[in-house]
Amino acid sequence: MALEVVQKDIIENGEDDKEMKWVCDSSLDHKGRLPLRSSTGTWKASCFIIAIELSERLSYFSMASNLITYLTKVMHQDLTTAAKTVNCWAGVTTSMPLLGGFIADAYAGRFLMIWLSSLIYLMVATSSTS
């Protein structure tokens, strides 16, 4: 509907594709309106994504390195068993997003999958602390 309005304005005003000020790829802002091309994407979005990925990678690798120390010192596992456990943990954390993405795309939907995975996370977190 909104895309048709923008296309109608383009036809009436004689604007070509290079002079359009609205995004015409079916994107909507948080209020359901067409966003301005000048205020979307670019480096603002890129910096946000880079910062999130950097913090995620830092937390993953610091967790992996501290997990060996925790398993050997606190849990009293030998080094080979601790290394196998960390390798299994790394494999599961690498493959689970693929499984979750497949289930979300094929069956459940994005928001239901986020809700379900958050619920599982909370159940595991509360059961391991008690």
Protein Blocks (a to p, Z undefined) as FASTA:
>chain_A
ZZmmmmmmmmmnopafklpcbdcehpacfkopacdfklggjjllmmmmmmmmmmmmmmmm
mmmmmmmmmmmmmnopafklmmmmmmmmmmmmmmmmmmmmmmmmmmnopklmmmmmmmmm
mmmmmmmmZZ
